[in-house]
Amino acid sequence: MFGRIREAWNRSRAARRTEGGRQGEPRAHNLFEAAAAYVAACAQDDQEKIDEAAGWVSPEALSFGVNELACRAVVTLARERNESPRNVARALLGLPVT
């Protein structure tokens, strides 16, 4: 049990870690930076920035980051509105809240 928790924690730490390159080398982006930049660019309909952010990490990592960002955003909005995350998610998508 603790081995699985430790493994998940180590994967999470590795995903959040950003590596600083040598002088003059660009710093590598982590998946959460890529997801934040990608979603912000999508919201602004900026194709150039969308393409740039999508190139920072693998498509799988970007998908995971975008999913994590969506979950955190819905939970935050639900707390602010004192509503369930399900109702907030449905409202954001324009679906009827049941």
Buried (B, 14 or more C-beta within 10 A) or exposed (E): EEEEEEEEEEEEEEBEEEEEEEEEEEEEBBBBBBBBBBBBBBEEEBEEBBEBBBEBBEEEBBEBBBEBBBEEBBEEBBEEEEBEBEBBBBBEEEEEEE
